[in-house]
Amino acid sequence: MNFAAENYLVIGMFVSFIALLFTGFPVAWVLAGVGIIFGGVAWWTDNVMDWTMTGLDYNTLGLLVGRIFGIMDNWVLIALPMFIFMGLMLDKSGIAQKMLHSMQKLFGNIKGGLAVTVTLIGIILAASTGIIGASVVLLGVMSVPIMLKQNYHKPLALGTVAASGCLGILIPPSIMLVIMGDQLAIPILDLFMGAVFPGLILGGLYIVFILGYCKIFPDKAPLAADHTEANLKDVVRALIDILPPAVLILMVLGSIFMGIATVTEASGVGALGATLIAAFYRNLNWKVLKDVVVNTMNTSAYIFAIFVGATIFALVLRECGGDELIESALTGLGLGPYGLIIFVLAVIFLLGFFLDWIEISLIILPLLGPVVAGLDLPVSGYGVVDYPSLTWFALLVAVTLQTSFLTPPVGFALFYLKGVCPPEVKLVEIYRGVVPFIVLQLIALVLVFVFPALVTWLPAQAFKPL
């Protein structure tokens, strides 16, 4: 076997993929096209030139049919369109506007109270939608004009909205965690439970930063001219407005955590619950239903097309020796288990500047999973959590990938927000605003790295025998 030649094929696949991304072609077609072209090259070198480099033949390429059918036949992945539907329908329900109005009155007498309100709504939306685009756009449309009218410092206002909208990718139910669980073959329930504390810690860091910043620089977040002291009526109104999404969260996550429903079944419950909330607030009509269904179809088709493209790419990459090359390259660094994890997270962080989390989850994560599983990591699952090391690693990657939505130049949340901001808001002001929140995300990443129990403790307590 010509090992060096195999290396050239693997490196050529990665270089071609990255280069073609900048051409503007859809990612799914780039992945599939690169896989097919290099699969043809590998077959030609083996069967025509008789170099016997990879052993790739018609029978191996025929595995693609089974792999693609396996994606379409995967019951776990049915949760994706259901959670997407739930998030989009909740966006149309009008509940976020009601929460913003009532919670603004509740925190209106606190410096930075409006920014804290936006963050809390972001946490609630994250736990009841999990859709980044919908959350960022919704928060941007609702809160940016109000914050600018109240003379908030632009970077603070824009950074708060962008970062709060991104919490949905980490706080369950998260479509990213569903995909990660499927790709790493670990229980999604463990990932959902393991993500609770990291997500809440990150949201707490945002609130502490906002309050501290506004305490030091009170002129950056002035109070509204018509602000008043909150009274009991305001508290009751806020609790009433929070109740519908809180019930939805309890229905979805509660049914999963208590073992009443699987993730797939709970996603259907969530979709129905969001529809009932929209109907309760009289925002459900044929046009809304049609828009939500069409957008769900478009988003789901985009994700599943990348699934198919990534399957083709990954199969050819593995047959060309990609697994062995990556494993030997990583283990040959001599960094030790924890050093290797840090190196991998640094690479994923840098990839987040250029790639979306979907491509990283579908291409990079399955290649790294076997390497991490083979490391001697003393991460305890308390005897009841399946694959504690992989669960901890997946959540580290999830926190790292969350930064991909905020990091310039192609952080998607930045462009979602710019698209709904007033014309006077410049992209550079959004860049400046997200910098402190990226730092906070890195702090949360360090905490999860140093204290793995933040991930493993909750699922271990839930599954501990009575």
N, C-alpha and C positions, 0 to 999 in steps of 0.2 A: 504493500500500500504506500502510495506517495503522500506522506502526511503533509508535506509542505504545499503540495498542490491543493489538497483539501482546504488548507488554511486560506489560500488565495480565493477559493470559491466562497467561503464563509465571509471573509472580509469584504469581498466584492459585493455580496448580497447586502450587507449593512451599508456600505458606501453608496451603492446604487439607490437603496431605499431612502437614505437621508437626502441625497442629491435630488431625487425626483419629487420629494416633498415640496421643494422650493419652486417647482414648476407650476404648482396650482392644481395638479391633477388630484381627484378625490383619493383619500388615503386608502380606501378599500381596494380601488383599482391598482394603486401603486403596489400594495402588498401582494395582491394576487398576480399582477403582471411580473413583478420581480421573481416571485416564486416559480411561476411557470417558465420564464426565460432561463433562469439558472437551473431549474429541473431539466429542461431540454439540453442545456450545456453539459450538465453532469451525465445525463443519459448518453449523449453523443460521445463524450470522452470514454465512457465505459464500453459502449456497445458498438461504436463505429471505429474509434481510434484504438479500442482494446487496451486502454491504459489501466483499467481496473482500479479507479480512484475511489469510488464511493459505493459501488455495488448497486446503484440505482437502476431499476429496470421497470418494465410495464407493471409487474405485480405490485411493486412498491408504490408507484404512482397511483395505482388503483385503490390504494388505501384512502385516498382523498375522498372518494365517494362515501365510504363508511364514516369518515371523520365529519364530513359536512352534514350527513344525515343525523349523526349523533348530536350535533348542535341543534338542529331543528326539532329533535325528539327529546330534548332535555327539559324535563318538567320544572326544574329549578329556574331556568331562564324565562319561564312564563311570567315570573314575578316582575321582570323588567318592564314590559308594556303596562302591566297593572299599576306599578308604582309611578311610572311616567304619567299615566292617565290620572292617578290620584293627585299628583302634584299640579298638573295643569288645571284640573277641575277646581282644586282648592284656590288656585290663582284667580279663577273666574268668580269664585263665590262671594268675594267682597269682604271676607272676614279680616283680611290683613288691614284694610282701611279702617275698619271699626276698632281693631286693636290699637292702631297708631293713634287714633283720635282719643280713645279713653286713656291709654297709657301715657300719652303726652300730658294730659291733665294731671295724672298721678305724679309724674316726675318733672313737671314744668317749673317747679321752684328750686331745682337743683342745677348747678352749673354743669353743663354737659348732659343734662337730663334727656334732651331730645336724641342725642347720640346713643345714650344708654338704652332708650326706648327702641331705637332701630336695631341695636344689638340683640335685645331680648326678643324682639319679633323675629329676627333672623334665626335665633335658636329654636323658637317655636315652629317656624316654617321649616327649618331643617329637620326637625323630628316628625314633621307631618307631610313633607313633600319629598325631599331628597333630590330636587331638580335645581341645579345651579342656575341655569339660564333664567328660569322662571323666577327664582328668588331674587336674583340680582336686578333683573328688569323691574320686578314689582316694587322692591325697596327703592330703586332709583326713581321710578315714576312718582311714588308716593312722597318720599322724604327729601330728596335733593332740593326741589324748589322751596320746600318749607325751611330747610336748614339754611339755604342761601338767603332767603328772605329775612331770616332771623339773624343774619350777619355772622354765621359760622365761618370759621377759617376754611377755605375751600379744600385744601388737602385733608384736613381732619374729617370734614363731612364726606368727601368722596372715598377716602380710605375706609371709613367706618361702614359705608354702604357696601363697598366691594367685598371687604373681608367678612362681614356678617352674612352676606348672601352666599358665600362659599362654604359656610358651615355644613350645608346639606350634603356635601360629598363625604363627610366623616361621621356625623351624627346619624345613627340608624333611624328609619330604614334608608339605606344608601345603596343606590344601584351599583356604585363602585365596589362596595363590599360584597354584593351578590356576585359580581363578575370575578372578584378576587377569590372568593370561596370556591367557585366553579373551577378556576384555573389551577388553584393549588390543591384541589381535592380535599379541602378541610370544611368542617361544618359551618355553614353560614350563621347559624344560631350563636356559635362561639364568637364569631367576628362581630355580630351585632351587639352582644353583651360586652365584649371586650372594648368596643368603641365608645361605650357610654361615658366612662370617666375621662378619657382623652378629649372627647368632644366638649364635655362640660368644663373641663379645665381650660381648654382653649377659649371658650366663650367667656369664662371668668377672667382670664388674662386680658381679654379685650376690654371688659368693663372696668377692671382695675386701672388699666392704662388710660382709658378715657377720663375717668374721675380724677386720677392723679395729674394728667396733662392739663385738664381744665382748672384744677386747683392751683397749679403753678402759673398757668397763662389764662386767667379768667376772661380776658378780652377775646380769646379765640372762640369762645362758646357763650355768648351773652344770653341772658334770659329773654324770653319773649316779652314784648311790651305789655301784653294783657295777661301775664301769668298771675295765678292766684294760689293760695294755699290749698292743698288737697284736703277734701273732707270725706266723710264716710260714704256719701253718695258716689263720689268719684271712685273709691275703692271697690264698691259693689258693682259699679258699671264696668270697671276693668275686669273684675272676676267673671262677670256674665259674658263679656266678649271673649275672654280666654277659654271659657268652658267648651265651646264646640271643638276647637282644635285639640284641646286637652283630652276630650272624650275620644276623638279620632286616634290620637297617639295611644291611649289606653287600649282601644280596640285592636290596633295593629300590633304594637310592641308587646302589650300585655298578653295577648293571645299567643304570641310567639314564645315569650319568655316563660309563660306558665305551661307550655306544652299543649295548649288547647288546639292550636292550629300550626301548620307548617308555614314556612315563609311564603310559599306559593299561595296557600289558602288565605293567609293574612293579607296578601297584596290585593286579592279580590275583595276582601272585606273593606280595605282602605279605599279602593276605588268606589265602592258603593257608598261608603260613609261620606266621602268628599262630594259625591253627587247629591246626597241627601242634605248636606250643609248648604250647597248652592241652591237647592230647591227651598230650603227653610228661609233663606234670605232673599228669595224671589229673584234670583239671578240665573235660574236655569230655564233656558228656552232652546228651540231647535238650533238657532245659530250658534249658541255657546256650545251645545253638545257636538255639533258638526265640527266646529273649530278645534275642540279638544280631541275628538277622534282623529281628525286629519293630522294634527300636530303630533299626536301619539304615534300614529302610523309612520310619519316621516322620521321622528327621532328613533323609533324602534328599528326601522329599516336601515337607518344610518349605522346604528350599533351592530346589527346582525350582519350587515354587509362587511363591516370591519372584522367581525368574527370569522366569516368565510375567508376573507383575504388573509387574515392572520393564520388561519389553519393551513392554507396552502403554503404560505411563507415558512411557517414553523416546521412543517413536515419535511420540506426540501432542505431547510437549514439543518435539521437533525440528521437527515440521511447524508448530508455532506460533512458531518462531524462537528456541527456547531456546539452540541452539548459538551463533547470532550474538550474542544478548544477553550470554551468559556470556563469549564471546571478547572482545567489545567492552568489556565492563565490566572484565575483567582487564587487557587491554592498555592500556586508558585510564588505569590507575592510575599509569603512568609510573615503575614501580619497577625496571625492568630485569629481565633474565632471572632472576638469583638472588634478587632481591627478590620477584619474582612467585612463585617456588617457596616461599620462606619464608611469604609471605602465604597461599598455598594450603594449606600444611601446618598453619598456625595455624588456618585455618578447619576443616580436617578434624579437628584435635585437639579443637576446641570441639564439632563435630558428634558426636564420640565420646562426649560426656557424655549425649547423648540418643538417638543412633541406633546400631544394631548395625553391625558391620563389613560384613555382607552387603549391607545397604541402601546403605551408602556405596560399596562396591565396584561394585555393579550400576547405581547411578544417577549418582553424582558422577564416578566415575573415567572412564567413557566420554566424558563431557562435557569433562573436563579433558585427556584424552589428546591430542586434536588441537592444543590450545593449547600444551601442553608440547613436542609434536613440532615445532612451528613456531618454538620459541625457539632462539636461537643459543647453545647450551650446549656449551662445549668439553670434553665428557665423552668420553674416548677408549675405544673398544672394542678397541684394538690391531689393528684391521683385520679381526677375525674374529668379533666379537660383533655380532649383529643388533640394531639399535635401542638402542645403549648408553645414550643419554639417557633413553629411556622405561624401560629396565630399571632404571637408577639411580633414576629418579623413582618407579617402582613399589615398590622396596624402601624408599625414604624413606616412602612412604605406608604400607607394611606395618608399619614400626617405629612410625609414628604411630598406626596403627589398633590396634596391640597395647595401647596405653594405654587404648583404649575398654573393654577388659575390666576394667580396674582403677579407672577414674575414677568417683567418685560423681557423680550419685546412682544411675545405672542400670548400673554396670559388672557384667556378667553373672557374672564370676568371684567377685565379692563375695557374690552371692546363692547361687551354687553352694556356696561354702564355708560360708556361714551355715546352709544347709540340712542340713549334715552335722556341724556343730560341736556340742559339748555345750551344754545350755540356758544355762549361765552365761556363755557368750561373747556379748557384745553387738556389734551391727552397728557401733557407733561405734568399737569397738576394732579391727575389721577395717579401717575407714576410716583410722584412725591408722597401722595397720601397713603399708598399701600406699603411703603418701606417699613414703618414701625410695626405694622401687622405681620409682615414677613418675618421680622425679628422675633415677634411673639410666637409665631408658628414654630420657629427654630427652637425657642425656649421650651415649648410644649414637646417638641421632638426629643430634646435632651432629657426631659423629665420621664417620658415613656421609655427611653433607652436605659436610663439609670435605674428606674423602678418598674421592672416588668410586671409586678403585681398589679399595677394600674390597669393592665389588660386582663390578666388571668384570674384576679381575685373574684370578680363578680360572677363570671360563668362557673367558677369552682364552687362558690357558695350556692348558686342556683341548682347545681347538679349534685351537691353533696347528699348522700343518703341520710334520711331522717333517723 
